[in-house]
Amino acid sequence: MFRHLLALLIVMEVGFSLISYGWCSPWAEYRTQVDSIFRVIDDLNVKVRTIHIDYSEKRISPQDAVSQMRPLIAEFYEVESRVEGLKPPPQWERYHESLLKVSKLTIESVENLNLYFEAGAEENLKMSLSLVRTIVQELEKLTTLLPIDRDPPVILSMQRKPPNPSAHQSVEVTADARDLQTGLGRIYLNYTVNDGNWTVVSMRSIAGSDWNGTWAGSIPGQIPGSRVAYEVVVGDRSGNTVRSEVQTYTLANPFTLIPIILAASIALLLVLIRARSRRSGGVSLGMPVT
């Protein structure tokens, strides 16, 4: 019986490790916290297994086994509290429910094992063994509940400040983006001046979260007459990307306004001359007096 329990505890430990380290990288805060929780459970399982070995080989007494198990059980309850306190992001609710179930089953298993140390009842050992088997099944289920993200993020809106920039004035571009499955990853602002080479700028998060937030990047000021084109590229943590439509703005060149100003000035001068001529003509109408 002991050898079977030991083998299953090892499988359970490996199962936790596969879930934890099988991820290429944490997608967001939730996955980072889950990864930390699995590491703690791995460590606790090793300690439980050591106590069981020492007890079975009569290196420690039942009282010693119970004394060593009590603080570990308290730590398992702390783990359960951490899991209950997590807020799973969208698309992760089923995974989180299964994770919470694993946590509760683990506590029930170690409590039965502790009762076995305390009273020597084989029924408690059998119950602990049965719960371990269920835990392994739940761990296998967890791997199937990892969301598969095939959908690109969504760019909700884009803004440019100022909307009509002047020459040499820096322009800030902000984008509202969302990815409710695996979360937003890298977001870039690409821009080109006068159809030249594209420049890539990493945008920074200024509001919200990796799941739904606002990102900003800056385009440096340009000389008068420059035409600037730009786009925003948003990627999620599964490698899906989306590009915005290319937007443009042109910085006014004061030299191009000279002909317009000159023409307007000439037109205004002609109007003034004509008005003055009419007033002069009104006085001199008719034959001169002799």
C-alpha positions in Angstrom: 0.0 0.0 0.0 2.8 2.4 0.9 4.6 1.9 -2.4 1.5 2.6 -4.4 0.8 5.8 -2.4 4.4 6.9 -2.8 4.2 6.3 -6.6 1.0 8.3 -6.9 2.5 11.1 -4.8 5.4 11.2 -7.2 3.0 11.3 -10.2 1.1 14.1 -8.5 4.3 16.0 -8.0 5.3 15.5 -11.6 1.8 16.5 -12.7 2.1 19.8 -10.8 5.5 20.4 -12.4 4.2 19.7 -15.9 1.4 22.2 -15.4 3.8 24.7 -13.9 6.8 24.5 -16.2 5.0 23.5 -19.3 4.0 27.1 -19.9 6.4 28.9 -22.2 6.0 32.0 -20.1 3.5 33.6 -17.8 0.8 35.3 -19.8 -0.3 37.6 -17.1 -0.4 38.1 -13.4 -2.9 35.2 -12.9 -0.6 32.7 -14.5 2.4 34.0 -12.6 0.5 33.5 -9.3 -0.7 30.0 -10.3 2.9 29.1 -11.2 4.0 30.2 -7.7 1.2 28.2 -6.1 2.2 25.0 -7.9 5.8 25.5 -6.8 4.7 25.7 -3.2 2.5 22.6 -3.6 5.4 20.7 -5.1 7.6 21.6 -2.1 4.9 20.6 0.4 4.3 17.3 -1.4 8.0 16.4 -1.1 7.9 17.1 2.6 4.7 15.0 3.1 6.3 12.1 1.2 9.5 12.3 3.4 7.4 12.1 6.5 5.5 9.1 5.1 8.8 7.3 4.3 10.2 8.0 7.7 7.0 6.8 9.4 6.8 3.6 7.3 10.4 2.8 7.9 9.9 3.4 11.7 12.5 6.2 11.8 9.9 8.5 13.4 7.1 7.8 15.8 3.4 8.4 15.1 3.6 11.4 17.4 6.5 12.8 15.5 4.8 12.2 12.1 1.7 14.1 13.4 3.8 16.9 14.8 5.6 17.4 11.5 2.4 17.1 9.4 0.4 19.8 11.3 2.4 22.9 10.0 2.3 21.4 6.5 -1.4 21.1 6.6 -1.6 24.7 7.8 0.4 25.6 4.7 -1.9 23.7 2.4 -4.8 25.7 3.8 -2.8 28.9 3.1 -2.4 27.7 -0.5 -6.1 27.1 -0.7 -6.8 30.6 0.5 -4.4 32.0 -2.1 -6.2 30.1 -4.8 -9.6 31.3 -3.6 -8.3 34.9 -3.6 -7.2 34.7 -7.3 -9.3 36.5 -9.8 -9.2 34.5 -13.0 -9.3 36.5 -16.2 -11.9 35.8 -18.9 -11.7 32.4 -20.5 -10.0 31.0 -17.4 -13.0 30.3 -15.1 -13.2 26.6 -15.8 -9.5 26.2 -15.3 -9.7 28.1 -12.0 -12.6 25.9 -10.8 -10.6 22.8 -11.4 -7.5 24.3 -9.8 -9.6 25.1 -6.7 -10.8 21.5 -6.6 -7.3 20.2 -6.7 -6.4 22.4 -3.8 -9.3 21.2 -1.7 -8.7 17.5 -2.6 -5.0 17.9 -1.6 -6.0 19.1 1.8 -8.4 16.3 2.3 -5.8 13.8 1.3 -3.1 15.0 3.6 -5.6 15.3 6.5 -6.5 11.6 6.0 -2.8 10.7 5.9 -2.3 12.6 9.1 -5.2 10.7 10.7 -3.5 7.5 9.6 -0.3 8.5 11.4 -2.3 9.5 14.5 -4.6 6.4 14.8 -3.1 3.9 12.5 -6.4 3.3 10.7 -6.0 1.7 7.3 -9.2 3.3 6.1 -7.7 6.7 6.4 -4.7 5.5 4.3 -7.0 4.1 1.7 -9.0 7.3 1.6 -5.8 9.3 1.2 -4.7 7.0 -1.7 -8.1 7.3 -3.4 -8.0 11.1 -3.2 -4.5 11.2 -4.7 -5.8 9.2 -7.7 -8.6 11.8 -8.1 -6.0 14.6 -7.8 -4.0 13.1 -10.6 -7.1 12.9 -12.8 -7.9 16.6 -12.0 -4.3 17.5 -12.9 -4.6 15.8 -16.3 -7.9 17.7 -16.7 -6.2 21.0 -16.0 -3.9 20.6 -19.1 -7.0 20.3 -21.3 -8.5 23.5 -19.8 -5.7 25.8 -20.8 -7.3 28.2 -23.3 -6.2 28.0 -26.9 -6.0 31.5 -28.3 -6.4 31.7 -32.0 -8.1 35.2 -32.1 -6.1 38.4 -32.5 -6.4 41.3 -30.1 -8.9 44.1 -30.8 -7.9 47.7 -31.2 -10.8 49.6 -29.8 -9.7 53.2 -30.6 -6.8 55.4 -31.4 -6.1 59.0 -30.6 -3.5 61.6 -31.6 -2.4 64.5 -29.4 -2.4 67.2 -30.6 -4.7 66.4 -33.4 -3.1 69.0 -35.7 0.5 69.2 -34.6 2.8 72.1 -35.5 6.3 71.8 -36.9 8.9 70.3 -34.4 6.1 69.3 -32.1 6.1 65.8 -30.6 2.9 63.7 -31.2 1.6 61.2 -28.7 -0.4 58.3 -30.1 -2.6 56.3 -27.7 -4.4 53.1 -28.4 -7.1 51.3 -26.5 -6.7 47.5 -27.0 -8.2 44.4 -25.6 -7.5 40.6 -25.5 -9.7 38.7 -23.1 -8.2 35.3 -23.6 -4.4 35.3 -23.2 -3.8 39.0 -22.6 -1.9 41.7 -24.5 1.8 41.3 -25.2 3.9 43.6 -27.2 2.4 46.8 -28.7 4.3 48.9 -31.2 3.8 52.3 -32.9 5.3 52.3 -36.4 5.7 55.5 -38.3 7.4 56.8 -41.4 8.2 60.4 -42.6 7.7 61.3 -46.2 7.4 57.6 -47.2 10.9 56.8 -45.9 11.9 53.9 -43.7 9.6 52.8 -41.0 10.6 53.4 -37.4 9.3 51.1 -34.6 8.5 52.4 -31.2 7.6 50.2 -28.2 4.4 51.6 -26.7 4.0 51.7 -22.9 0.9 50.9 -20.8 -0.6 53.9 -19.2 -4.0 52.6 -18.0 -6.0 49.4 -17.5 -4.4 46.0 -17.6 -2.8 43.5 -20.0 -6.3 42.3 -20.7 -7.9 45.6 -21.5 -5.9 48.8 -21.4 -4.5 51.9 -23.0 -1.0 52.2 -24.5 1.0 55.2 -25.6 3.9 56.0 -27.9 5.5 59.1 -29.2 6.5 60.4 -32.7 9.2 63.0 -32.5 8.7 66.5 -33.9 9.4 66.9 -37.7 10.4 69.8 -39.9 7.7 71.9 -41.7 6.1 70.3 -44.7 6.7 66.7 -43.4 4.0 64.1 -44.1 3.9 61.5 -41.3 2.1 58.1 -41.6 1.7 55.8 -38.6 0.1 52.6 -37.5 -0.3 50.6 -34.3 0.5 46.9 -34.1 -0.9 44.9 -31.2 0.2 41.3 -30.3 -1.2 39.0 -27.7 0.8 36.5 -25.6 -0.1 33.6 -28.0 1.5 35.3 -31.0 -1.6 36.7 -32.7 -1.3 40.2 -34.0 -3.5 42.9 -35.5 -2.6 46.2 -37.3 -4.6 49.4 -37.3 -5.3 51.3 -40.4 -2.5 53.7 -41.4 -3.2 57.3 -40.4 -1.5 60.4 -41.5 -0.9 64.1 -40.8 1.1 66.8 -42.5 2.9 69.6 -40.8 2.2 73.0 -42.4 5.1 74.7 -44.3 5.0 78.5 -43.8 6.8 79.1 -47.1 3.9 77.4 -49.0 1.6 80.0 -47.4 3.4 83.0 -48.9 1.7 83.0 -52.3 -1.7 82.6 -50.6 -1.0 85.5 -48.2 0.4 87.6 -51.0 -2.7 87.0 -53.2 -5.0 87.8 -50.3 -3.0 91.0 -49.6 -3.3 92.1 -53.2 -7.0 91.3 -53.3 -7.5 93.3 -50.1 -5.5 96.2 -51.5 -7.5 96.3 -54.7 -10.7 96.4 -52.7 -9.5 99.3 -50.7 -8.3 101.2 -53.8 -11.7 100.6 -55.5 -13.6 101.8 -52.5 -11.5 104.9 -52.2 -11.9 105.6 -56.0 -15.7 105.4 -55.6 -15.7 107.9 -52.8 -13.5 110.3 -54.8 -15.6 109.8 -57.9 -18.8 110.7 -56.0 -17.4 114.2 -55.2 -16.3 115.1 -58.7 -19.4 113.9 -60.7 -20.9 116.6 -63.1 -19.5 119.6 -65.0 -17.0 121.8 -63.2 -18.4 125.2 -62.1 -17.0 128.2 -64.0 
